[in-house]
């Protein structure tokens, strides 16, 4: 792994995930609240588990592999590892703040089945 400041990631052809304007605004707000001088990117990953087979994982990251897929949405950097990129291809990350709560939601056209929690898919 290398740090974001020491390597410029190659932009690849695949678009594993796009962010809506609401998601970009919320991620930018969360990054600003971190109050760090490090370059933070939102890492979106797919991990085995959950009741349907896979779980989504999102966290801020400062270390990237050379084969990671990097996308920028305004000032927000999003990083996806190659294996997750295959499972996320064409997905959209949105943020909603409503009467039933606030949170991020991934719409994944590759998911054939999801569970009630919305965090697990196959």
N, C-alpha and C positions, 0 to 999 in steps of 0.2 A: 504494500500500500504506500501511497505517497500523499503528501498534503496538497491541498488545493492551490497553495501559493507556489509550489515547485513544479507543477505540471499543468499544461493546458490540455484539457481533454478534447479529443477529436469528436466533432459532431458527426453522428452516423445517420444513415438514411432513414432508419425506422423511427417512428413516432410512437413510443410505447404508451405515453400518457400526455394529455393536454390539461391545462388548468383553466377553469372559468375565471372571469374577472373577480368574482367573489372569493374564490380560493386564492388567487394571487394576492389580493388585498389582505386576507387573513394571515397567510404565510409570511408576507412582508412584515405585518404587525408583530407576529410571534418572533421573527428573527430580530427585529429591532428591540424587542423586550429582553432578548438574551443578553444584550449589552456587551458583546464581545468584539474584539478587533479581528478575530478570525473570519475567514470567508466561510459562511455556512450555506449548505445546500440542503434542500429537502430530499431525503432519500426515500423512494417508494420501492418497496420490495414485496415479493410473494414468498411465503414460507409454508412448508408442509404443516398441516394441522387443522384444527377446527372440525366441526361436524360434517362439513362438505368436502374436505380434502385439502384446501389451501386457505391461508389467512393473509390479509393485507397487513403490511407493517410500514409505518411512516415515522421517521425521526430525522433530526438535523445531524448532518455529517460534515466533517472537515477532511476526511481522507477518501480518496478515489482511486480505483484501479484504472489501468490504461484502457481496458475494454468496456468500462462503464459507458452508458449512453447519457450524455448531458444535453439538457434543453434549458433555455432561458425564456422566461415569461416576464417581460419588463425587467425588474431588478432581481427577480427570484430565479435561482438556479435549482433545477430538479435533476436528480441523478438516479439512474436505474441500472442494476446489474444486468448482464446479458440474459441470464436464465429468466429473471423476472420480466424482462422486456418482452420475451416471447409470449408469456402468459398475459401481459397487460396490453399488448399491441392494440392501439385504437381506443384505449380507455380514456375516460374523462374524470378529473377530480373536481368536485364542487364543494362549496361551503354554504351551509344554510343556517340562519339564526331565526328561529320561529317560536311559536307558542309551545311546541312540543320539544324544545331544546335546540341547542346549537351543535354543529359537528360537521365533519368532512364526510363525503360520500363518494365512492368510486362507482362509476357506471362502466362495466366491462362487457364489451360485446362478445368476448370469448367464453364467458361463464355460461355453462349449460344448466347449472343448478346453483341456487344460493340458499342459505339458511335464514331463519327468522331474524338473527342478530344483524345481518347485512355485512358481517366481516368475514364470512367464510363462503367459499365457492368451489365449484369443480368445473 
